[in-house]
Amino acid sequence: MEYNRQEDMDEKAYKSAMLKICNSIVGLCLGIIVSIIFMVFIYNANYIQSLWLWIQIAYIVIPLIVLLIEIWSYISIIMGLGCLVKAVNKNDIMAIKMLRISSIIFGAAPIVITPFILWFGWKLGIQIGSAIMIFPIIVSIVFRFIGVVKLRKSETFPGKAGANTIFTATTIFVCGPIILALLRMIISLIDPTLNELLSLIIPGLVGFVFLFALAATYSGWKKMEKMEDTESKTVPIIVTTLLVVIILIEVLNDFV
């Protein structure tokens, strides 16, 4: 179905909103990358007495910086989606609203942990809060799938290729950890002596799956920004992101 984008949507506002969303996702990626590097550094630097003062400072400052980046990124994504609602064709408003609701729920989900930490303390509070937090995250994922599927099937949305990529990224985000958990269970049953090794490897792999899904999501939004209706080869950004993280971690390990 052919349509006139100039009549059916505000193309300038559309691209402006998409740019804000893409930049915000970059912020999320940077926050995760900094967190990974920080954890590797802390794990290794704990054995270096001469760096103890800097470790104590970094232990407070870096998590605070990462938290501020993540909060800013989520707020910016929600604002960008709000602007996008006003820019797209009226047939696609509900789909974008679904994505916005998904982002609000997903961004607010960690707040669930706070009262449990205050009541039960850090260790038990995080365990209880994390268990309860699963429910809003599931709701968020359902809303995202609904919104993305609507955009994939839309005859008036100019970035359906991006919607397809985001659908794939969300599927990876959901299925990746489940597959890894099942794999760990199977390997443990076959050879219980590998349990300790798997407890170190699997969490790292889950982290990379999440980062991969986030990079794929960024790729999808970039396709939307460019109004790509058919699939194109923008996946290298995903591979590049993963390689950069791996290289940085290896360099840091060698350094410390």
C-alpha positions, 0 to 999 in steps of 0.5 A: 500500500503506497502512501504519502509520508508528507501527508500522513506523518510529520517526517521532521518530528519523526526523525528528531524523535528517532534520533533522541531514542537512538542516542538514549540507547547508546547511553544504555550501552555505554552504561553496561560497558562501563559496568562490565569493565568496572567489575573486571577491574575491581575483581583484579585490582582488589589484590593490588594494595597500592590501588586501594584508595582509588578502588574505594573512590571508584567503588562509589563514583563509577556506579553513581555515574552509571546510574545517572547515565541509565536514568537519563537514557530511560527518561530520554527514551520515554520522552522520545517515544512520546514525541514519536506518538505525535509524529507517526501516522494515526494508524501507528499511534497505538503501537508506539504507545505500547512501546512507550508503556513497555519502556516505562514499566521496564525502566521503573521495574528496578524501583520495586527492589528499593523497599525490600532492601530498606526493609530486609537489608541488601542481600535478602532485599535484592533476592526478594525484590528481584523475584517480584521484579520479574512480573513487571518485566514480563508485562513490559516484554508483552507490551513490547512484542504487541507494539513491534508486531503491530509495526511489522504488519503496518501499511503506514509505518515507514520503518518496518525493517527496523521493527523486524530487527527489534522483534528479533532483538526482543526474542533474543533478550527473552530466549537467550537466558532461558536457553543458557539456563537449560544448557547449564542444567543439561551439562550439570546433569551430564557432568556435575564437576563442571558446576563451579565452572558454569557458575562463572561462565553462564552469568557472563554469557547472559550479560553478553546476550543482553548486550547483544540484544540491546545493540540489535535494538539500537540497529532496529531503531536506526533502521526506523530512523532511516525509514527502511522498509526492507531489510539491510545489512546494518548488523555489523554494529552489533558484532562491532559492539561485542568485539569492542567489549571483549577487547577492552576486557582482555586488555584490562585483564592484561593490564592489571 
